[in-house]
């Protein structure tokens, strides 16, 4: 029984570390904060998270849109994500979703500009307990499919 409790506690601590940690602005490296302010000087309601030891993410509003931007610890921009309506996904992406994920429901959609993939679109899809983030080119080519872990605040 004692071993079971120790394993259970270890699993609990490991699962806590999987989630991004909210951090205060003063904990963001100056080079990261400066790069963000340069790229998004009119951003409001900025909240920071430490995604992992090498990635900082700012969630903010800009011109009424919900956005996020990621930077590495040296202040290099990695990507910007803008929440969009599902109906605003390009027709080719909507077609690919219907073809490849017909029995899934699209929960959220985003336009992503990334240093790695350029412009692309992300759809959060769900079927029962299964949830994935699927990344597409504007032409509907699937770039990746990543299983989503349930986070605090996600719908059950």
C-alpha positions in Angstrom: 0.0 0.0 0.0 2.9 2.4 0.8 4.5 1.8 -2.6 1.1 2.5 -4.3 0.8 5.8 -2.5 4.3 6.8 -3.5 3.6 5.9 -7.1 0.3 7.8 -7.0 2.0 10.9 -5.5 4.8 10.8 -8.2 2.2 10.5 -10.9 0.3 13.5 -9.5 3.5 15.7 -9.4 4.4 14.7 -12.9 1.0 15.6 -14.3 1.1 19.0 -12.7 4.4 19.8 -14.4 2.8 19.0 -17.9 0.7 22.2 -17.8 2.1 25.6 -18.7 2.7 27.8 -15.7 1.4 31.3 -15.5 4.1 33.7 -14.7 4.2 37.4 -13.8 5.6 39.9 -16.3 8.6 40.5 -14.1 9.6 36.8 -14.5 9.8 37.1 -18.3 13.4 37.6 -19.5 13.9 41.2 -20.6 14.9 40.1 -24.1 11.6 38.2 -24.5 9.5 41.0 -23.2 11.3 43.5 -25.4 10.8 41.4 -28.5 7.1 41.0 -27.7 6.7 44.8 -27.2 8.4 45.5 -30.5 6.3 43.1 -32.5 3.0 43.9 -30.7 3.2 47.4 -29.4 -0.6 47.9 -29.1 -1.3 44.6 -27.3 -3.6 44.7 -24.3 -4.5 42.3 -21.5 -1.1 40.5 -21.7 -0.7 37.4 -19.7 2.5 35.2 -19.7 3.0 31.5 -19.4 6.1 29.5 -19.3 5.3 26.6 -21.7 8.6 24.8 -21.0 12.1 25.7 -20.0 12.8 27.3 -23.4 9.4 28.8 -24.5 7.5 31.8 -23.3 3.9 32.5 -24.5 2.1 35.8 -24.2 -1.7 35.6 -24.4 -3.2 39.0 -25.3 -5.8 41.1 -27.2 -5.0 43.1 -30.3 -7.6 45.0 -32.3 -10.3 43.0 -30.5 -8.8 39.6 -31.4 -7.7 36.9 -29.0 -4.1 36.1 -29.8 -1.0 34.4 -28.4 2.7 34.7 -29.4 5.5 32.3 -28.5 9.2 33.2 -28.0 12.2 31.2 -27.1 14.3 32.2 -24.1 16.6 34.3 -26.3 13.6 36.4 -27.5 13.3 34.8 -31.0 9.7 34.8 -32.2 8.4 31.3 -32.9 4.7 31.8 -33.7 1.6 33.9 -33.4 -1.8 32.3 -33.1 -5.0 34.2 -33.7 -8.4 32.7 -32.7 -10.8 32.7 -35.7 -14.3 31.5 -36.3 -14.6 27.9 -37.5 -16.4 29.2 -40.6 -13.3 31.4 -41.4 -11.1 28.3 -42.0 -10.1 28.2 -45.7 -12.4 26.0 -47.9 -9.6 23.5 -48.5 -9.0 23.1 -44.7 -12.8 22.6 -44.1 -12.9 20.0 -46.9 -9.9 18.1 -45.4 -11.6 18.1 -42.0 -14.8 16.7 -43.5 -12.9 14.1 -45.4 -10.4 12.9 -42.7 -12.3 13.7 -39.5 -16.0 13.3 -40.5 -17.1 12.0 -37.1 -15.2 14.7 -35.1 -16.6 18.0 -34.1 -14.5 21.1 -34.6 -14.4 23.0 -31.3 -12.0 25.9 -32.1 -10.0 27.2 -35.0 -6.9 29.4 -35.3 -4.7 31.0 -37.9 -1.1 30.5 -37.1 2.0 32.3 -38.4 5.1 30.4 -37.6 8.8 30.7 -38.1 8.8 26.9 -38.9 5.6 26.5 -41.1 4.7 30.0 -42.3 1.0 30.5 -42.5 -1.2 27.6 -41.4 -4.4 26.8 -39.7 -5.2 24.8 -36.6 -8.5 23.0 -35.8 -9.2 21.6 -32.3 -11.3 18.5 -33.0 -13.1 16.3 -30.6 -15.0 13.0 -30.6 -16.1 11.7 -27.2 -13.0 11.8 -24.9 -10.6 12.1 -27.8 -9.3 15.5 -28.7 -6.7 16.6 -31.2 -5.0 19.7 -32.6 -4.7 19.3 -36.3 -2.5 21.7 -38.3 -3.1 22.3 -42.0 -1.6 24.4 -44.8 -4.0 26.9 -46.4 -4.3 24.4 -49.2 -5.7 21.7 -46.8 -2.5 19.6 -46.5 -2.3 18.1 -43.0 1.0 19.0 -41.3 0.4 17.4 -37.9 -2.1 15.8 -35.6 -1.4 16.1 -31.9 -3.4 14.5 -29.1 -4.7 17.2 -26.7 -4.4 16.6 -22.9 -7.4 17.9 -20.9 -6.5 21.2 -19.2 -8.1 23.0 -16.4 -11.0 24.9 -17.9 -11.6 22.5 -20.8 -15.1 21.2 -21.3 -15.7 17.7 -20.0 
